[in-house]
Amino acid sequence: MSEYGKAFALMRDAAQGPWRDYTRHAFVEGLRDGTLPRVAFLHYLRQDYVFLIHFSRAWALAVVKSETHAEMLAASRTVNGLISEEMQLHIGICEAEGISQDELFATPERPENLAYTRYVLEAGYSGDLLDLLAALAPCVMGYGEIGTRLTAEATSDTYRDWIDAYSSSEYQDACQAVGELLDSALIRRLGADFRTTPRWSRLCQTFRTATELEVNFWQMGLTP
Ligand SMILES: Cc1ncc(C[n+]2csc(CCO)c2C)c(N)n1
């Protein structure tokens, strides 16, 4: 059972194959044992900066689609964390590697990157908060699982900073908060037996598609 809530554990189990491909991808294993080429890591970070711009927009949309103050609070905290912490982290790492802010901001967006974020935004534009959260969850919780596992299994310190960021108690708390938001949003809109409703399988399908898009994102990272 996951620490990130009941619905997340159910959605992940319904998307087992893609979930494994995502959380055990060759890119992730290269972070774990330090064999990931630096050029691939920096290429990934630059694309991820662009990714985070659109992800922040998607979380801002979650504020718009909220129905309670508690939902607005959880979504706006994530927007704030993304813009003031995670994006800052990327700017800092890139600067330390000789990539200026101007260069970073001018990064051309790769199609795999564009496909993922616009898929998430479209889930939110055309649906409600549940559709949006089902598309957002793999990104948040997947990195939480990867960070926790790599902390225990890393055999190299090369990518230790990256691993530490996602295994930190702050990040793990954020994953738990999103898990609680997902559970409570489902119960509010579909009832406690949300698994028996017709919408549940569609939400699981959205979660699976977003997971597949995460796999493609790692794959893109391996091909600078
Ligand atoms: C491709 C890609 N997928 C997931 C994350 C992780 N992530 C994205 S937004 C966010 C903050 C909480 O919502 C976190 C941790 C990433 N950086 N890049």
The ligand as an SDF file (V2000), in Angstrom:
LIG
                    3D

 18 19  0  0  0  0  0  0  0  0999 V2000
    9.0480   15.0750  -16.6570 C   0  0  0  0  0  0  0  0  0  0  0  0
    8.9080   15.3310  -15.2000 C   0  0  0  0  0  0  0  0  0  0  0  0
    8.0370   14.5940  -14.4970 N   0  0  0  0  0  0  0  0  0  0  0  0
    7.8940   14.8150  -13.1860 C   0  0  0  0  0  0  0  0  0  0  0  0
    8.6200   15.7920  -12.5450 C   0  0  0  0  0  0  0  0  0  0  0  0
    8.4980   16.0310  -11.0900 C   0  0  0  0  0  0  0  0  0  0  0  0
    7.6410   17.1250  -10.8040 N   0  0  0  0  0  0  0  0  0  0  0  0
    6.9570   17.7890  -11.7080 C   0  0  0  0  0  0  0  0  0  0  0  0
    5.9600   18.9800  -11.0080 S   0  0  0  0  0  0  0  0  0  0  0  0
    6.4850   18.6180   -9.5080 C   0  0  0  0  0  0  0  0  0  0  0  0
    6.0550   19.3700   -8.3020 C   0  0  0  0  0  0  0  0  0  0  0  0
    4.8470   18.8440   -7.6800 C   0  0  0  0  0  0  0  0  0  0  0  0
    3.7570   18.8110   -8.4950 O   0  0  0  0  0  0  0  0  0  0  0  0
    7.3880   17.5810   -9.5770 C   0  0  0  0  0  0  0  0  0  0  0  0
    8.0730   17.0400   -8.4210 C   0  0  0  0  0  0  0  0  0  0  0  0
    9.5170   16.5480  -13.3180 C   0  0  0  0  0  0  0  0  0  0  0  0
   10.2470   17.5260  -12.7590 N   0  0  0  0  0  0  0  0  0  0  0  0
    9.6470   16.2960  -14.6410 N   0  0  0  0  0  0  0  0  0  0  0  0
  1  2  1  0
  2  3  1  0
  2 18  2  0
  3  4  2  0
  4  5  1  0
  5  6  1  0
  5 16  2  0
  6  7  1  0
  7  8  2  0
  7 14  1  0
  8  9  1  0
  9 10  1  0
 10 11  1  0
 10 14  2  0
 11 12  1  0
 12 13  1  0
 14 15  1  0
 16 17  1  0
 16 18  1  0
M  CHG  1   7   1
M  END
$$$$
